[in-house]
Amino acid sequence: MSAPINVTVWNEYRHEVTKEAIAAIYPRGIHGAIAEGLDTTGKIRTATLVEPEHGLTEEVLNDTDVLIWWGHMAHGDVQDDIVERVHRRVLQGMGLIVLHSGHFSKIFKKLMGTSCDLKWREADEKERIWIVNPAHPIAAGLGEYFELPQEEMYGEHFDIPAPDELVMVSWFEGGEVFRSGCCYTRGSGKIFYFRPGHESYPTYHNPNVKKVINNAVRWAAPVDREYPRYGHSQPLETIKGNG
């Protein structure tokens, strides 16, 4: 049995409390639906924007192996000191999974160092997600592709650094393509960006989407090793010098 993984699912939780149609799709919030779909044996927490410190206290983050992030309309409301706190934990080894519109979140843009901009269109389009790296752990249990009957279109160019590993590419009914499953390492932490998840569609109830997120949680979990030491260091061997 794999080791327990403690997961925190963060969601700004704005759409679901302001629009009845979205609340009908996600009655417990997008964070609730994602949390319900997780199969980890560790602790599963949820946190939202309105909670003190956005629910991401030092105590919570220090007890989080993988943080899942969903945001859209309230990126600017996330406090900069909390972004710094999450950034520090990622560099220390916490995994981060960024979903859909989280590409514009402060934390993802900080980790990427680019605008993270893209083309978009909301037109109820079919999305076909091709697995372009079938040997990758995040692709486990998936076929050559899977389809979502309705999704928001994201199209290239996606202004991100070249992924360390590209796992998935999306094709949309309108003709665009998009790098939809991107892996990165920053410091000791692993990051996965996964494109699907527009709030108007029941994407997080889809079994293939759930499988991808669960695979990503296991992939992004911290490696059990001593954290690297930085700064001034004493020599391991005797230094004879030139004298």
DRENDO-1510 file (C-alpha; in Angstrom, 1 decimal, always signed):
<recs>
REC; n; res; u; v; w
REC; 1; MET; +0.0; +0.0; +0.0 .
REC; 2; SER; +1.3; +3.5; -0.9 .
REC; 3; ALA; +2.1; +5.9; +1.9 .
REC; 4; PRO; -0.7; +8.3; +3.0 .
REC; 5; ILE; -0.7; +11.6; +1.3 .
REC; 6; ASN; -2.2; +14.7; +3.0 .
REC; 7; VAL; -4.1; +16.8; +0.4 .
REC; 8; THR; -5.5; +20.3; +0.8 .
REC; 9; VAL; -8.0; +21.4; -1.9 .
REC; 10; TRP; -8.1; +25.2; -2.2 .
REC; 11; ASN; -10.9; +27.1; -4.1 .
REC; 12; GLU; -11.8; +30.7; -4.1 .
REC; 13; TYR; -15.5; +29.6; -3.8 .
REC; 14; ARG; -17.1; +32.6; -5.5 .
REC; 15; HIS; -19.0; +31.2; -8.5 .
REC; 16; GLU; -20.9; +28.6; -6.5 .
REC; 17; VAL; -22.3; +31.1; -4.0 .
REC; 18; THR; -23.3; +33.7; -6.6 .
REC; 19; LYS; -24.8; +31.7; -9.4 .
REC; 20; GLU; -27.5; +29.1; -8.9 .
REC; 21; ALA; -26.7; +27.2; -12.1 .
REC; 22; ILE; -23.1; +26.6; -10.9 .
REC; 23; ALA; -24.3; +25.7; -7.3 .
REC; 24; ALA; -26.5; +23.1; -8.9 .
REC; 25; ILE; -23.5; +21.4; -10.5 .
REC; 26; TYR; -21.3; +21.8; -7.4 .
REC; 27; PRO; -23.6; +22.0; -4.4 .
REC; 28; ARG; -20.6; +21.5; -2.0 .
REC; 29; GLY; -18.4; +23.8; -4.1 .
REC; 30; ILE; -15.8; +22.9; -6.7 .
REC; 31; HIS; -13.4; +22.1; -3.8 .
REC; 32; GLY; -16.0; +19.7; -2.3 .
REC; 33; ALA; -16.4; +17.8; -5.6 .
REC; 34; ILE; -12.6; +17.5; -6.1 .
REC; 35; ALA; -12.1; +16.4; -2.5 .
REC; 36; GLU; -14.9; +13.8; -2.8 .
REC; 37; GLY; -13.1; +12.3; -5.9 .
REC; 38; LEU; -9.7; +11.8; -4.1 .
REC; 39; ASP; -8.6; +8.3; -3.2 .
REC; 40; THR; -5.6; +9.1; -1.0 .
REC; 41; THR; -5.5; +7.5; +2.4 .
REC; 42; GLY; -4.1; +10.6; +4.0 .
REC; 43; LYS; -5.9; +13.7; +5.4 .
REC; 44; ILE; -8.1; +15.5; +2.9 .
REC; 45; ARG; -8.8; +19.2; +3.8 .
REC; 46; THR; -10.5; +22.0; +1.9 .
REC; 47; ALA; -9.8; +25.7; +2.2 .
REC; 48; THR; -11.4; +28.8; +0.6 .
REC; 49; LEU; -10.6; +32.4; +0.1 .
REC; 50; VAL; -13.0; +33.7; +2.8 .
REC; 51; GLU; -11.4; +31.8; +5.6 .
REC; 52; PRO; -8.8; +33.5; +7.8 .
REC; 53; GLU; -5.4; +33.4; +6.0 .
REC; 54; HIS; -7.5; +31.9; +3.1 .
REC; 55; GLY; -7.4; +28.6; +5.1 .
REC; 56; LEU; -3.7; +28.2; +4.3 .
REC; 57; THR; -2.2; +28.8; +7.7 .
REC; 58; GLU; +1.4; +27.8; +8.4 .
REC; 59; GLU; +0.0; +24.8; +10.3 .
REC; 60; VAL; -2.1; +23.6; +7.4 .
REC; 61; LEU; +0.6; +24.0; +4.8 .
REC; 62; ASN; +3.2; +22.3; +7.0 .
REC; 63; ASP; +0.8; +19.3; +7.2 .
REC; 64; THR; +0.0; +19.4; +3.4 .
REC; 65; ASP; +1.9; +17.1; +1.0 .
REC; 66; VAL; +0.0; +18.2; -2.1 .
REC; 67; LEU; -2.0; +21.4; -2.5 .
REC; 68; ILE; -4.7; +21.5; -5.3 .
REC; 69; TRP; -5.6; +25.1; -6.5 .
REC; 70; TRP; -8.7; +26.3; -8.3 .
REC; 71; GLY; -9.3; +30.0; -8.9 .
REC; 72; HIS; -10.8; +32.3; -11.5 .
REC; 73; MET; -12.6; +35.5; -10.7 .
REC; 74; ALA; -10.7; +36.4; -7.5 .
REC; 75; HIS; -7.0; +36.0; -8.2 .
REC; 76; GLY; -6.3; +39.6; -7.1 .
REC; 77; ASP; -8.0; +39.0; -3.7 .
REC; 78; VAL; -5.4; +36.4; -2.7 .
REC; 79; GLN; -3.1; +38.0; -0.2 .
REC; 80; ASP; +0.6; +38.3; -1.3 .
REC; 81; ASP; +1.9; +37.1; +2.0 .
REC; 82; ILE; -0.1; +33.8; +1.6 .
REC; 83; VAL; +1.3; +33.5; -1.9 .
REC; 84; GLU; +4.8; +33.8; -0.5 .
REC; 85; ARG; +3.9; +31.2; +2.1 .
REC; 86; VAL; +2.7; +28.7; -0.5 .
REC; 87; HIS; +5.7; +29.5; -2.8 .
REC; 88; ARG; +8.1; +28.7; +0.1 .
REC; 89; ARG; +6.4; +25.4; +0.8 .
REC; 90; VAL; +6.5; +24.4; -2.8 .
REC; 91; LEU; +10.3; +25.1; -2.9 .
REC; 92; GLN; +10.6; +23.0; +0.2 .
REC; 93; GLY; +8.9; +20.0; -1.4 .
REC; 94; MET; +5.1; +20.4; -1.2 .
REC; 95; GLY; +3.4; +19.3; -4.5 .
REC; 96; LEU; +1.1; +21.8; -6.3 .
REC; 97; ILE; -1.7; +20.9; -8.8 .
REC; 98; VAL; -3.0; +24.0; -10.5 .
REC; 99; LEU; -6.4; +23.5; -12.3 .
REC; 100; HIS; -8.0; +25.4; -15.2 .
REC; 101; SER; -8.1; +29.2; -14.6 .
REC; 102; GLY; -5.5; +28.8; -11.9 .
REC; 103; HIS; -3.1; +29.5; -14.7 .
REC; 104; PHE; -3.6; +33.2; -13.9 .
REC; 105; SER; -3.3; +32.7; -10.1 .
REC; 106; LYS; -0.5; +34.7; -8.4 .
REC; 107; ILE; +1.2; +31.5; -7.2 .
REC; 108; PHE; +1.3; +29.9; -10.7 .
REC; 109; LYS; +2.6; +33.0; -12.3 .
REC; 110; LYS; +5.2; +33.5; -9.6 .
REC; 111; LEU; +6.4; +29.9; -10.1 .
REC; 112; MET; +6.4; +30.2; -13.9 .
REC; 113; GLY; +7.9; +33.7; -14.2 .
REC; 114; THR; +5.8; +34.5; -17.3 .
REC; 115; SER; +2.4; +36.0; -18.1 .
REC; 116; CYS; +0.7; +32.6; -18.4 .
REC; 117; ASP; -1.7; +34.2; -20.9 .
REC; 118; LEU; -3.6; +32.2; -23.6 .
REC; 119; LYS; -6.6; +32.3; -26.0 .
REC; 120; TRP; -10.0; +31.4; -24.6 .
REC; 121; ARG; -13.6; +31.0; -25.8 .
REC; 122; GLU; -16.7; +29.7; -23.9 .
REC; 123; ALA; -18.8; +28.0; -26.6 .
REC; 124; ASP; -19.8; +24.6; -25.2 .
REC; 125; GLU; -17.1; +22.9; -27.3 .
REC; 126; LYS; -16.0; +19.2; -27.2 .
REC; 127; GLU; -12.5; +18.8; -25.8 .
REC; 128; ARG; -10.4; +15.8; -26.8 .
REC; 129; ILE; -7.5; +15.3; -24.5 .
REC; 130; TRP; -4.7; +13.2; -26.0 .
REC; 131; ILE; -2.1; +11.4; -23.9 .
REC; 132; VAL; +1.2; +12.3; -25.5 .
REC; 133; ASN; +3.4; +10.7; -22.8 .
REC; 134; PRO; +1.7; +7.3; -22.0 .
REC; 135; ALA; +4.6; +6.1; -19.8 .
REC; 136; HIS; +4.2; +9.0; -17.4 .
REC; 137; PRO; +2.6; +8.2; -14.0 .
REC; 138; ILE; -0.1; +10.8; -14.4 .
REC; 139; ALA; -1.3; +8.9; -17.5 .
REC; 140; ALA; -1.8; +5.6; -15.6 .
REC; 141; GLY; -5.1; +3.9; -16.4 .
REC; 142; LEU; -6.0; +6.2; -19.3 .
REC; 143; GLY; -6.5; +5.3; -22.9 .
REC; 144; GLU; -5.0; +7.1; -25.9 .
REC; 145; TYR; -7.4; +10.0; -25.3 .
REC; 146; PHE; -10.6; +10.9; -23.4 .
REC; 147; GLU; -13.3; +13.5; -24.3 .
REC; 148; LEU; -15.3; +16.1; -22.4 .
REC; 149; PRO; -18.5; +16.9; -24.2 .
REC; 150; GLN; -18.6; +20.5; -23.2 .
REC; 151; GLU; -15.7; +22.7; -22.0 .
REC; 152; GLU; -14.3; +26.2; -22.3 .
REC; 153; MET; -11.6; +26.5; -25.0 .
REC; 154; TYR; -8.0; +27.4; -24.1 .
REC; 155; GLY; -5.8; +27.8; -27.1 .
REC; 156; GLU; -2.1; +28.3; -27.9 .
REC; 157; HIS; +0.0; +30.2; -27.5 .
REC; 158; PHE; +0.1; +29.4; -23.8 .
REC; 159; ASP; +2.7; +31.7; -22.4 .
REC; 160; ILE; +4.5; +29.3; -20.0 .
REC; 161; PRO; +8.0; +28.0; -19.8 .
REC; 162; ALA; +8.5; +24.8; -21.8 .
REC; 163; PRO; +7.3; +22.0; -19.5 .
REC; 164; ASP; +9.8; +19.6; -18.0 .
REC; 165; GLU; +7.4; +16.9; -19.1 .
REC; 166; LEU; +4.3; +17.3; -21.3 .
REC; 167; VAL; +1.7; +14.6; -20.6 .
REC; 168; MET; -1.4; +15.8; -22.4 .
REC; 169; VAL; -2.5; +18.0; -25.3 .
REC; 170; SER; -6.1; +19.1; -25.9 .
REC; 171; TRP; -7.9; +19.6; -29.2 .
REC; 172; PHE; -11.1; +21.6; -29.4 .
REC; 173; GLU; -14.1; +21.5; -31.7 .
REC; 174; GLY; -13.3; +24.9; -33.0 .
REC; 175; GLY; -9.8; +23.8; -34.1 .
REC; 176; GLU; -7.5; +25.0; -31.4 .
REC; 177; VAL; -4.9; +22.9; -29.5 .
REC; 178; PHE; -3.5; +23.4; -26.1 .
REC; 179; ARG; -0.8; +22.0; -23.8 .
REC; 180; SER; -3.2; +20.7; -21.1 .
REC; 181; GLY; -1.1; +18.6; -18.8 .
REC; 182; CYS; +2.3; +20.2; -17.9 .
REC; 183; CYS; +4.8; +19.1; -15.3 .
REC; 184; TYR; +7.4; +21.2; -13.6 .
REC; 185; THR; +9.9; +21.1; -10.8 .
REC; 186; ARG; +10.7; +24.2; -8.7 .
REC; 187; GLY; +13.1; +23.7; -5.9 .
REC; 188; SER; +12.2; +20.4; -4.2 .
REC; 189; GLY; +8.5; +20.7; -5.3 .
REC; 190; LYS; +6.7; +19.2; -8.2 .
REC; 191; ILE; +3.9; +21.1; -10.1 .
REC; 192; PHE; +1.3; +19.9; -12.4 .
REC; 193; TYR; -1.0; +22.2; -14.5 .
REC; 194; PHE; -4.2; +20.5; -15.7 .
REC; 195; ARG; -6.4; +22.5; -18.1 .
REC; 196; PRO; -10.0; +21.2; -17.8 .
REC; 197; GLY; -12.5; +22.5; -15.1 .
REC; 198; HIS; -14.6; +25.5; -16.2 .
REC; 199; GLU; -17.1; +26.1; -13.5 .
REC; 200; SER; -20.2; +26.0; -15.8 .
REC; 201; TYR; -19.6; +22.3; -16.7 .
REC; 202; PRO; -19.6; +19.1; -14.5 .
REC; 203; THR; -16.0; +18.4; -15.4 .
REC; 204; TYR; -14.8; +17.4; -11.9 .
REC; 205; HIS; -17.5; +14.7; -11.8 .
REC; 206; ASN; -15.9; +13.0; -14.9 .
REC; 207; PRO; -14.1; +9.7; -14.0 .
REC; 208; ASN; -11.2; +10.4; -16.3 .
REC; 209; VAL; -10.6; +13.8; -14.8 .
REC; 210; LYS; -10.8; +12.3; -11.3 .
REC; 211; LYS; -8.2; +9.7; -12.4 .
REC; 212; VAL; -5.8; +12.4; -13.7 .
REC; 213; ILE; -6.1; +14.4; -10.5 .
REC; 214; ASN; -5.5; +11.3; -8.3 .
REC; 215; ASN; -2.5; +10.2; -10.4 .
REC; 216; ALA; -1.1; +13.8; -10.2 .
REC; 217; VAL; -1.5; +13.8; -6.4 .
REC; 218; ARG; +0.6; +10.6; -6.2 .
REC; 219; TRP; +3.2; +12.0; -8.6 .
REC; 220; ALA; +3.5; +15.4; -6.9 .
REC; 221; ALA; +3.8; +14.0; -3.4 .
REC; 222; PRO; +7.1; +14.9; -1.7 .
REC; 223; VAL; +10.0; +12.6; -2.0 .
REC; 224; ASP; +11.0; +11.1; +1.4 .
REC; 225; ARG; +14.5; +12.6; +1.7 .
REC; 226; GLU; +16.5; +15.1; +3.7 .
REC; 227; TYR; +15.9; +18.7; +2.7 .
REC; 228; PRO; +19.1; +20.2; +1.0 .
REC; 229; ARG; +21.2; +22.5; +3.0 .
REC; 230; TYR; +22.1; +25.9; +1.6 .
REC; 231; GLY; +24.5; +28.7; +2.6 .
REC; 232; HIS; +28.0; +28.6; +4.0 .
REC; 233; SER; +29.3; +25.0; +4.3 .
REC; 234; GLN; +32.2; +23.4; +6.0 .
REC; 235; PRO; +34.5; +21.2; +3.8 .
REC; 236; LEU; +33.9; +17.4; +3.8 .
REC; 237; GLU; +37.6; +16.8; +3.2 .
REC; 238; THR; +40.8; +18.4; +4.5 .
REC; 239; ILE; +41.8; +21.3; +2.3 .
REC; 240; LYS; +45.6; +21.4; +1.9 .
REC; 241; GLY; +45.6; +24.7; -0.1 .
REC; 242; ASN; +48.7; +25.9; -2.0 .
REC; 243; GLY; +50.9; +26.4; +1.0 .
</recs>
